Amino acid sequence: MLTETHDTEEIIERVAALDIGKAEAVCCARVPREGTPGRRLQEVGTWPTMTRSLLELSDHLRCLRVTRVVMEATSDYVRREGA
């Protein structure tokens, strides 16, 4: 049964979404458009999942001043000892 919640809406100004695959990550970043209130810029790019490339992606998101990143992945990326 669905019940009503009393959540308040939160809008994240500078956000990125990552779709992680085995060989690459697709990143969509959305940031405010400077000088145009209410308008946004969007960038979609593909990055290899090698360490150096992921560090470059991290640096890029810092340059865009992204404050929240969400991730979607369809595989098991957590490895436990003995598993």
N, C-alpha and C positions, 0 to 999 in steps of 0.2 A: 504494500500500500504506500503510495506517495504521500508525503507530508510536506506542508509549506515550511520554508525556511525564512529566516529574517536576515539574510546576508546583505551586506552593503556592497555595491559594485565598486571594484577597484580597477582603474585604468592605468596600465603600465605604459609610460611614455616611450621608453626605449627597450624594445624586446626583441628576442631572437628565438626561433624554433629550429631545432635540429632533427633531421630524420637520418638516423645512423644505420648504415649498411655495413657489410663486411669489408668492402674495398673503398667506400666513399661515404661522405656525409654531405647532405644537402642542407644548407642553412638559408633561412629566410629571416632577414632583419628588417624591422620597421622602426623608424625614428621620426620625430617631428620635422616638418619642413620649415627651416629657419625663415623668418620674415613673413610667413603665411599661416596665421593662427588657424587651427582646426584641420590643416592639411598634413599629410604624412608622405614620407619617401619609403620605398620598399626596395630591397636588394635581395636577389636569390642567387646563390652561388654553390658550386660543388667543390668539395675539398677531399683529397685523399685521406685515408684514415691512418697514415703513418705519423709517428710522433712529431716530426718536424712540421708537417702540414697542419696538424691540430694545434700546435703552439702558434703557428702563424694565424690560424683562425681565431684563436684566443686573443692575440694581439689586435687583430682587426676589429673584433667586437669591443675591445677596450677603447680603441680609437673612435668608434661610433658611440661610446659612452653607454653601451647596453647595460641595463641593470638587472634584467631577468632573462634567463635562458631556460627553455623547456626542451625535453628530449623525448623522442619516440624511437623505439627499436624493437625489432621482431625476433631477436635472437637473445641467447643467454650470454651476457657480457660479464657476469660475475663468476669468477672461478674460485672454488674453494679447495683447500688441500684435501686429498683423498677422494675427491668427487670424480 
